[in-house]
Amino acid sequence: MPKNTETADRQVVLGLFDPAIALPPVLDQIRNQGIPDILMEILSPLPLESSLLNKPVRIPIHRLTIIGGIVGIGIGIFFAAGTALLFPLATGGKPIVSIPVVGIISYETMMLMAIVVTFFAAAIKIAFVQQSGLPNDPRIDEGSVGLSIQVGNDTAKAHSIFRLLQNAGASEVEIRTITGNS
């Protein structure tokens, strides 16, 4: 069955800006062209204001770390105290459930779960950070701020956004064709 490349190809306009250029006026001009925030993406090596684009807020990694730590404490208490209560071995008048032992094991499982959850959350965030499907541009890693706008198959809109980004002070503007459903 032949593949319909007409629907799979889409155009993305990428503008590279100096970090000193203010992006909010540029974003407002793009919004006035009828491009919603969900089709825009700011690529930067530095953290920027989250209010630049009105996209849904993602859960920060530190919250997942805290949740992983709390789950780890529960797992530690379950294994240390639960095992002692399920298989009680009285030794020399000591309590069956020893608080220092439960505390140490709970601390270790808390740290283990927090580290594992943070690692996987960061790996997932890194893997899915770019929605535009553009290959990584080394100039963004070197300090430039990238602004990518998905325009679908609309060539006229792509050229309109191209001129808008040039007039806004972009150091370089490219129209790239992305093939596939990425």
N, C-alpha and C positions, 0 to 999 in steps of 0.2 A: 504494500500500500504506500503510495507516495506521500512524503511528508510535506505539509503545507508550511513553507518557510515564511510566507507572507504574514501569518499570524504569530509566528514564533519570534521574529525579529522585532526589536524595539530600539529606539534611539535614546541615548543619555547624553546630556550636555554637561561637561565638566569644566568648571572654572576654577583656576588657582589664584588665590589672593594672598597678599602680604598680610601677616597677622595684625598689622596696625590699622588695616581698613575695617571700618565699622560694617558689620553684616546686616543689622536690622533694617536699614533703608533698602538694601539690595533685596532682602527677603520680601519686604513690602511691595516692591516693584514687581517681583515675580508673582506674588499673590494677586496683584492687580491684573496680571496676564491670564488669570484663571487657573493657575497651578495650585492644587491643595498641598498642605504641609506634608501629607503622607508620601507624596512623590518627590520630596526634597530631602536631601541628606547632607549634613555638614561633616566633613572628614577633617579631623585635626589631631595632631600629636599631643595637644594640650587640652585640658578640660575647659569647656565653654559653658556658658549659661544654658541651663536646660529649658529656659523659657523662649529661646530663639525660635524653635519650631513647636507648634502645638500638637505634638504627638503624644500618644499614651505614655505615661511614665512607667519605666520598667522598675522591677524590684532591685534595689541596690544589693550588691554582693554582701555587704556587712550584715544585712538583715538575715540572709540565708546562713551566714556564719553563726550568728546568735542562735538561730533556730536549730542548726546542727549541734551546737554546744549543749543546748537544753535537752535535745534528744539523747545526746551522749551521756549526760548526767543520769537520765532515766535508765538507759541501758546499763550503766555502771552500777546503779543501785540494784537493778534487777539481778544482774549477775552476781554481785558480791553478797547482798543481803538475801536475795532469793535462793541462791545455791545453799547458803548457810542454813536457811530455814527449811528447805526441802530435805537436806541431808544433815541433820544436826549431829555434830560430834562434840560432846562436852569434853574439854581438856583442862584439867587442873583448876576448875572453878572459874574459868574465864567465861565471859558472856558468849553466847552462840553467835550473835551478830556484833562484831567489833566495829565501833564507829571509826576509828582511824583507818582500818582496812577498807571499809566501805568508802570513806572519803578519798583515799588514795586511788582506788580503782575507779571511782566516779570521775575524779579529776583527769585521769589518764584517758578514759573513754570520751570525756567531754572534749579534750584536746584532739584526740584522734578523729572524732566525728566532725569537729569544726574545721580541721585542716582538710579532710577529704571532701567535705561539702564545698568549701571555698575553692579547692582545686578544680572540681568538676564544674562549678558555677562559672568560674573564670574561663575555663576551656570552652564551655558552651557559649559564653558571651563573646569570646574572641572569634569562634567559628562562625557565628551568625551576626557579626557586627555590621557588615555591609549588606544592605538590602538591594542596592542598585545593581549588583552583579559585575561591577567594574573590577578589573584586576588592580592589585595594589600599586599605587604610584609612589615611587621613592621620593619624589619632591615633597609629598605630604609628610613623610617621615623626617624630612630635613627641615621642617618648620613652616612650610606653606599651609594655608587653610584651603581645603577643597570644598566646592559646593557642587553637588551633582543633582541634576533635575531630570527626572524621567518624563519623556514627552510621548512615549508610545511610537506610533508610526507617522505622526504628524510632522512632516518635514518643514512646513511653513512655521509652525510653532517652535521647532528646534532652531531655525535660523533667527527667529525673533528673540528667543532667549539668548542665543549666541551674541547678538548685537547688544542686548541689554547688559550682559555680563562684561562685554568689552567696554561699554560706556561707564560701567560702575567701577572700573579700575582693576579688573582682573589682569594679572600678569600674563596669563595664557588661558585660552578657551579652546576646547575641543568638542566635536560632536562624534560620539562613538556609537557604533551599532553593536548591540548585544544580541547574540544568537542563542536561542534556547529559552527555556522557561525559568531560568534562574533569576 
